[in-house]
Amino acid sequence: MMDLFWMIFEFVVNLFQSAIVLQTIRAILKDKTTGKKANLAYILFVAVLFLELSFVNFIVPFEGIGIIISILIIYIYSLINLKGTFMQKMFWSIFVMLLIMGITAVVLSIEGCIIGKSYLDLVIQKDLYRFVGVVVIQIVLFYLTRFMIKRTKKDSTYSLKWNEWFVLLIIPVISIFTMSFVSLIIINIEEQLSPMQHIFSILSILGILMTNSLVYVLYVNMQKDHAKQLEYSILQQAFKSQEKSVEETKILYQSVRSIRHDLKQHFQVALTMLHSGKINEAVDYMEKYNDTVLDGISNKVFCDNDVVNYIINSKSKICSDRHIKIYIYIANEIPEFSDLDLCVLLGNALDNAIEGVSGEGNNEIYLELRNVDNFFMISVKNTIINSVLEYNPNLISTKNEKEVHGLGILSMKEVVQKYNGSIEFYESDNKFCCDMLLDIPDNMQFKSKNVHNRTNY
């Protein structure tokens, strides 16, 4: 009966650890997809990790090999199902397993010192002391992982340089092998250790854990620094956009003054033609005037949001100069998002679309703004001839000064994340597509009451 109890207890503990480990990494890195697919993947890999913890460790004599297999399972899960870079996923796969090893070694060593039992006895004997030790390990693991989830910024766009990743990864990797050998030494010669040597071995393991705690703190601080740099870059982009807006407003003002000055003369010429019965000539004259002068000033009203109107007008002027057709569809009212955030999202998306058209054949851009359930959707599409994602899946800037130009997409992702939304890049029907969804808070007002449908430039 006791054997059955311990078998069930071991299975429950292994299942709990498998679920906690994968849930921790899942909460930090976040799923690539949502819904049943993500949950099924999580359940499947929990089962795989559970089987490894339950059976492989009984087959493989060296504990370190079992740990390596567990890390590989976690890493494969994160590669397939979670967001983030390869190095991020590797870091968390190693760090979480190191956490389990450290907690187990410290708790059992301290318990052994208190009750006078050896580390090996607490590992293999089926008694109350081992039961208490294992339960304490799971409690400590649970609360430490909750703390990590709370303190770690959930940002899949966060990335470090290779030398920085090397520093962050080398210490946990060395620590895993060091702790495995220390545990084996304690098990093999524990009876020969004096009380002071036993305490020293515990302090050694604690020292390894403290060192890796500093690695974790370093990682979190790097994330905070990255967030501040990204926020600064967004503000810098907005400032440049405002500078550009001021210059374009000045140019528009000068154009309006010039047109106003000449308007009376143009009307006088047209009236003279009409009075002389030259109706066709008057019509031709006014059409040429409209094409050459009035169309040069794009100041159309698409909605009651001045920022959206300005961005669409300014980008439409660029499209007209480059012989790009732009189709605009605003289906609903515009939620009262921050003007700065709308500027970052719309401005960058349209800039990318303008740069992304091939310059050959039909050059077209499609902009759609609409509400989808409780989300506000911004969809920008541009025609392409060759696939972009096939040759540049990470959308790395091909311009000079990549550090500056590459911030556009990062800024968009940061704003989308601010509104608990999503951003997706894909290709369909020879078009490169960018779809953004922003969560609309219940108390948010709407600026636009007058909306337009499709406009073709």
Secondary structure, DSSP 8 states (H G I E B T S, - for coil): -HHHHHHHHHHHHHHHHHHHHHHHHHHHH-BSS-SHHHHHHHHHHHHHHHHIIIIIHHH-SSHHHHHHHHHHHHHHHHHHHB-S-HHHHHHHHHHHHHHHHHHHHHHHHHHHHHHT--HHHHHH--SHHHHHHHHHHHHHHHHHHHHHHHHS---TT----HHHHHHHHHHHHHHHHHHHHHHHHHHHHGGG--HHHHHHHHHHHHHHHHHHHHHHHHHHHHHHHHHHHHHHHHHHHHHHHHHHHHHHHHHHHHHHHHHHHHHHHHHHHHHHHHHTT-HHHHHHHHHHHHHHTGGGS-----SS-HHHHHHHHHHHHHHHHTT-EEEEEE-S--B---HHHHHHHHHHHHHHHHHHS-SSS--EEEEEEEEETTEEEEEEEEE-SS-STTT-TT----SSSHHHHTHHHHHHHHHHHHTT-EEEEEEETTEEEEEEEEE--TT--B--SS---EEE-
